[in-house]
Amino acid sequence: MNKAYKTVMMQPNDKVAIALMNIPAGSHVQVTCKDQKYSIEIKENIEFGHKFAVKPISRGKTFLNMEKLLA
C-alpha cells in the first residue's frame, strides 16, 4: 500500500509544491491544486517545509511560486 504524503500547492499556475512531511526518495506523490492533479516520483529525499517541482523548470529560469517570481 502506498503512503499518502501531505503536500500543498498554493496556486494552480505554480511549478512547485511544499512537503508537509518528510518524503523519501523513490516515493510517488499525488499533488492536487484546484482542478490540477500531478503524479510525481520523488528523486531525492525532501524534508518537511522544502519545495519540490511538480512541473519542469529549466535550470536558471525564473518560475512562479505563490504568484511571486523566484529565480
C-alpha positions in Angstrom: 0.0 0.0 0.0 1.3 3.5 -0.9 1.7 6.1 1.8 -0.3 9.3 1.2 2.3 12.1 1.6 0.9 15.5 2.6 1.8 18.4 0.4 0.4 21.9 -0.5 0.5 23.7 -3.8 -0.7 27.3 -3.3 -1.8 28.2 -6.9 -2.5 26.1 -9.9 0.0 28.0 -12.0 2.8 27.4 -9.5 5.5 25.0 -10.6 6.4 23.8 -7.1 4.6 22.2 -4.1 5.7 22.2 -0.4 6.3 19.0 1.5 4.2 19.0 4.7 6.2 15.9 6.0 9.4 14.2 5.1 9.2 12.4 1.8 11.8 9.8 1.0 13.4 9.4 -2.5 11.6 6.9 -4.7 8.2 7.8 -3.3 5.2 8.5 -5.5 3.3 11.7 -4.5 -0.1 12.9 -5.7 -0.3 16.8 -5.7 -3.7 18.4 -6.2 -4.4 22.2 -6.5 -7.9 23.2 -7.5 -8.6 21.3 -10.8 -4.9 20.4 -11.4 -3.6 17.0 -10.5 0.1 15.8 -10.6 1.6 12.4 -10.0 5.3 12.9 -9.1 8.1 10.4 -8.4 10.4 12.0 -5.9 14.1 11.6 -7.0 15.8 12.9 -3.7 14.8 13.0 -0.1 12.5 16.0 0.6 12.4 17.4 4.1 9.4 19.0 5.8 8.8 22.5 4.5 11.0 22.2 1.4 9.8 22.8 -2.1 9.8 20.3 -5.0 9.0 20.7 -8.7 5.6 19.4 -9.9 6.2 20.8 -13.5 9.5 21.0 -15.4 11.7 24.0 -14.5 14.6 24.8 -16.8 17.9 25.4 -15.0 18.5 29.1 -14.3 14.9 30.1 -15.3 12.6 32.1 -13.0 9.2 30.5 -12.0 6.1 31.4 -10.2 5.6 30.3 -6.6 2.6 31.7 -4.7 2.3 34.2 -7.6 5.8 35.6 -6.9 8.7 35.3 -9.3 11.6 33.2 -8.0 15.0 32.6 -9.6 
